[in-house]
Amino acid sequence: MFYHRPIFKLLLWLALSIFIYSDDQKNLGEIPDFEIRLLNGKKTTIYDLLESGPVLMDFWATWCKPCKKVMKHLDTFQRDFKDQGFQVLTINQDTPRSIGKVKSYINSNKYSFLVGLDPNQQLAKKLNGQLMPNLILVDKKGKIRWRHQGYMPGEEKEIKEQIEILLSKSSLK
């Protein structure tokens, strides 16, 4: 059979090497710069936030149970990695009439991350973030390095691992 030949083994090794290398150098596109209105009334842009370091964006809504489950972990990551310039920016998708619910939910849980508002889902459409929660990890240069849709308990380990990988690469430069 062909797969017993040395050339097949060499080709397989090369293919796996390329896959592993390219996975290490993930670039899923560049994040467009956009202005976002924050829950505190201020405005910022994604590139202003990236000046400090990598940003993990999370599209969410108050009615989304998996969104609420992952938020406690996102807050932990915000606190654990903020000294390395890392920030979490959650982007709420609730309607304009639900802003009061958003404020009370964030305040009652004492979350420390930034909360942006996208009531008409314009940013979500631009970034393909309609399925929630939708996490997008962006490096300091604006390159999307990792995306994840949905949340199941236990996936916070993968989220943390991706943040740590990106922060370790950032510190080498």
C-alpha positions in Angstrom: 0.0 0.0 0.0 1.0 3.6 -0.7 0.9 4.8 2.9 3.8 2.4 3.9 6.2 4.1 1.4 8.7 6.5 2.9 7.5 9.3 0.5 4.0 9.1 2.0 5.4 9.3 5.5 7.5 12.3 4.5 4.5 14.1 3.0 2.4 13.3 6.0 5.1 14.7 8.3 5.4 17.9 6.2 1.6 18.4 6.1 1.4 18.0 9.9 4.3 20.3 10.4 2.7 23.0 8.3 -0.6 22.6 10.1 1.0 22.8 13.6 3.2 25.8 12.5 0.2 27.7 11.0 -1.9 27.0 14.0 0.8 28.6 16.2 0.8 31.7 13.9 -3.0 32.1 13.8 -4.3 35.2 12.2 -8.0 35.1 11.6 -8.1 38.6 10.0 -7.8 42.1 11.3 -10.3 43.8 13.5 -11.8 46.9 12.0 -11.5 50.0 14.1 -14.9 51.1 15.4 -16.2 53.4 18.0 -18.2 51.9 20.8 -20.4 53.6 23.4 -19.7 52.3 26.8 -22.3 51.6 29.6 -20.7 54.4 31.6 -21.6 56.9 28.9 -18.1 57.4 27.5 -17.0 56.4 24.0 -13.9 54.7 22.9 -12.5 52.8 19.9 -11.2 49.3 19.7 -7.8 50.6 18.7 -7.6 52.9 21.7 -8.2 49.9 23.9 -5.5 47.9 22.0 -2.9 50.5 22.8 -2.7 49.0 26.3 -2.5 45.4 25.1 -4.7 42.5 23.9 -8.5 42.6 24.2 -11.0 39.8 24.6 -14.4 40.9 23.2 -17.5 39.1 24.2 -20.9 39.6 22.6 -23.7 38.9 25.1 -27.3 39.7 26.2 -29.0 39.7 29.5 -31.4 36.9 28.4 -28.5 34.6 27.4 -27.8 32.1 30.1 -24.5 30.8 28.7 -23.4 34.4 28.4 -24.0 35.0 32.1 -22.2 31.8 33.1 -19.0 32.8 31.2 -19.0 36.4 32.5 -17.7 35.5 36.0 -14.7 33.8 34.3 -14.2 36.8 32.1 -14.1 39.1 35.1 -11.5 36.8 36.7 -9.4 37.0 33.6 -9.8 40.8 33.6 -8.5 41.0 37.2 -5.8 38.4 36.7 -4.2 39.8 33.6 -4.9 43.5 33.7 -1.3 44.2 34.9 -0.1 42.8 31.6 -2.3 45.3 29.6 -5.0 42.8 28.9 -8.7 43.9 28.9 -12.1 42.3 28.5 -14.7 44.3 26.6 -18.1 42.8 26.7 -20.5 44.1 24.1 -24.2 43.9 25.1 -26.8 43.2 22.4 -30.0 44.0 24.4 -32.5 46.5 22.9 -32.3 50.2 23.9 -35.3 49.6 26.2 -33.2 47.0 28.2 -30.3 49.3 29.2 -31.6 49.5 32.8 -31.4 45.7 33.0 -27.9 45.7 31.7 -26.7 48.3 34.2 -28.3 46.6 37.2 -26.9 43.2 36.1 -23.4 44.5 35.7 -23.5 46.5 38.9 -25.1 43.7 41.0 -22.3 41.3 40.0 -19.6 44.0 40.5 -17.9 43.2 37.2 -14.7 45.1 36.5 -14.5 44.7 32.7 -15.7 47.3 30.2 -19.2 47.0 28.9 -20.0 48.3 25.4 -23.5 48.7 24.0 -24.6 47.5 20.5 -28.4 47.7 20.7 -28.9 47.5 16.9 -26.3 44.7 16.5 -24.3 46.7 14.0 -20.9 45.6 15.5 -22.2 42.0 15.9 -23.0 41.9 12.2 -19.7 43.5 11.2 -17.8 41.0 13.3 -20.1 37.9 12.8 -21.0 37.9 16.5 -24.7 37.1 16.4 -24.4 33.7 18.1 -23.8 34.4 21.8 -21.6 34.3 23.7 -19.2 35.1 21.0 -15.6 35.6 22.1 -13.0 37.3 19.9 -9.4 37.6 21.2 -7.5 40.4 19.5 -3.7 41.0 19.8 -2.2 44.5 20.3 -1.7 45.0 16.6 -5.4 44.4 15.8 -5.1 40.8 14.5 -7.8 38.4 15.5 -6.0 35.4 17.1 -8.9 33.3 18.4 -12.6 33.0 18.2 -15.1 30.9 20.1 -18.9 30.8 20.0 -21.1 29.5 22.8 -20.1 28.4 26.2 -20.2 25.1 28.1 -18.9 24.8 31.7 -15.2 23.8 31.5 -14.5 25.9 28.4 -13.1 28.7 30.6 -9.9 26.6 30.7 -9.5 27.0 27.0 -10.3 30.7 27.1 -7.6 31.2 29.8 -5.1 29.1 27.9 -5.6 31.3 24.7 -5.2 34.5 26.7 -2.0 33.1 28.3 -0.6 32.0 24.9 -1.2 35.5 23.5 0.2 37.3 26.5 3.3 35.1 26.5 3.9 35.8 22.8 3.4 39.5 23.4 6.0 39.5 26.2 8.6 38.0 23.8 8.4 41.0 21.4 
